[in-house]
Amino acid sequence: DDSGDAAAAENYFKEAATVLRALPGPPGNLVYPLNGLSRAHFFRGDFAAAESLANEAYQHALKTAGPRHPNT
């Protein structure tokens, strides 16, 4: 259900992505806030930003989990 506070959720995704990107590595769970941000942009109609974030999430999943992992 996407009927919650989308603006607040997007802010939390941004904050989480910023923190996780700053960590060494960065960790595999960076995929989750990137996907959330991608969805937020998609639902607003900002398809270029949504695609860019989805690609970043995909590339990160490939690097951290490999091509056969469900997150990839």
N, C-alpha and C positions, 0 to 999 in steps of 0.2 A: 504494500500500500504506500503510495507516494503522496499522501495527503498531509504530511507533517510540516514542520517548519523548515522549508527548503533552504532559506537563507542562513539559518543557524547551522544546519547540517553542512552546508558548503563551507562556512567559516571553520568548523571543526575539521573538515577534511583538509582545508588549506593549512591549518595549524599543524595537524598531524604530518602532512607531507613535508612541511618545512623542517620540522624536528627530525623526522626520519631521514630526509635527504642529507642533513648535517652530520649524521652518524657515520663512523667509518664503515665502509662497505658499499652502500647502505643496506640495511636488512631487507630480507625478502618480503616482510609484511608491508613495505612501502606500496606494494601493488594495491592494497585495499583502499587507502585514501585517494590514490590516483584514479582508480576506477570510479569512486564516488564523485570526484571532481569532474571526471569525464561525463558521467550521467547528468550532473547538475548543468553543465554547459549544453549538453544535448537537449535537455528538456527546455532550456531557454532559447534554443534555436541557434546557438553559437557552435555550429558544426565543425568549423576549423579547429577551434580550441578543444572540442570534445575528441576529435580524431587525434590531435597531437598528444593529449593526455592518455588516450587509450593506447597509442603507439608506445609512449614512454612506459606505461604499465606492462605492455607486452614484452618490450625489450628487456625490462628489468626482470620479469618473470623468467624469460629465457636464460638470462645471466645467472640468476640466483637459484632457480628450481629446475631448469632444463626443459627441453621441448615436450617431454611426455607427462609433465606434471599437470594436474587439473587447472591450476591457476594460469597456466600458459595457454 
